[in-house]
Amino acid sequence: MSNLDPSRTDLRLLADVGGTNACFALQAGATGPITRVQALPCANHASLREAIEHYLSLESPQTRPVRAAIAIANPIQGDQVQMTNHHWSFSIASLRETLGLAQLELLNDFTALALALPYLLPADLRQSGAAQCFGAPQPHGAGPCRSGNRAGRLRPGPRWAGRLEPLQGEGGHVTLSAANDAEQVVPALLRLRFGHVSAERAVSGQGLSNLYGALTQRDTGNWPQPLPTAAAISQRALEEATPAPAKRWTCFLLSWALWRATSH
């Protein structure tokens, strides 16, 4: 547990909400450490408000936050939010009032990640590829980032004065492509089931379940019912030394790498 001071009157709730999991944390003031991080399955809660209340009952039952910032895998256009990858919908104003918050900020999860890039320390970075790592995004460069099924970049603001602005977008909705005949069977089967096959149909929490279903249908002729969750598939892949999970993980990673290569 953390050294969070429950007597602080500026307790803040932070959240990263996706279609599969909602991750919550607390922060005592604007400069306090981020603590009490916990991920809750979205499917276990009827609404975002219920998920928040459940988290607070576990981590801060005595002290309510006065401010909250929520990054969500969804466009933010006005007060009403209807998630595109989950059934949750809510009014921002009503959620703020119900939770008793003085301030509630909602923003797209990519936007949140992009805005966080300049604050990363060298210890937070990981080398990707053979090229030399140049560190955190520089004013003259664009820094890519990705979260779940979203992707985008940072660029210098229109009047650069040490400020970056995010290029907001819904990269997860680009059409999923295949590089060879072996990969093509996956989007082909998904297309028969869903129509348009976007990247997030295969490259996301639910996407891993869809990949499992498509590959099972390819091998057996039948779509599995019920479809296992991403968590169950991941656990089986870690526990079983069988070819099937390894193939599904390989397909997942190939799709992820292919999407990154074609959408950035």
C-alpha positions, 0 to 999 in steps of 0.5 A: 500500500502507499503512503497516501495521506487521507487527510488531504483535501485535494485528493484526485481520482485518476482513471484509464478506461478501456473496453476490457478494463478500467484502471484507477489510481489516487493522487494526493494533490497535483504533485503527489505520487500516483498510488493505489493503482488497481484494474477492474474488469469492465464486464463486472460493473454495470456502469462507469460510476459503479466501477468508480464507487467500487474502487473507492470503497476498496481504496479510499472508503473514508475520503472522497476525491474532489477532482478526477481525470478520466482517459477513455478509449472513446471520442469526447464530443460534448457532454454525452459519452457512448463507448464504442467498445463497451456498453457504458454510456454516461453524461459527464456533468451527471457523473461529476455531480453524482460523484460529488466532484468539484472538477471532472475532466474527460479526454481521449486516452490517446490524447492523455498518453500523448500529453504525458510523453514529454514528462517521461524520464529516461528510466521510463523508456524502452528501446524498440528496434535497432535504431538509436533511442533519442529519448523523450519527444523533442520540440522538433519531432513527433513522438508516437504512442499507443494505448489499447486500440488507439494511436497517434502522435505529438507535434509542436503547437501552431505557435511553438513556445515549448508546448506540444499539442496532441494529434487526436485520432481513432487509429484503431478504426483503420482497416486491418490488412494482411501481409501474406496468405496465412495472415489473410484467413484471419481478417477474412473470417472476421469479415464474415462475422463482423463486416468491416474489420478494423485494427481493434477487431484483432489488436485489443483485449476483445481482439484477442478473443476474436483472434481465438475465435477466428483461428478456432473456426479455421481449425475446426470449422466452428466459432467457439461458444462461449468465446473465452476472454482475453484474460483466460486466453492469456492465462492458458497461453502461459500455462499450456505448452501446446501449439494452439496458444502459441499460434494465437499469440504469434498471430496477435503479435504479427497483426500488432506489428503489421498495423504499427508498420502501416498506420504510423 
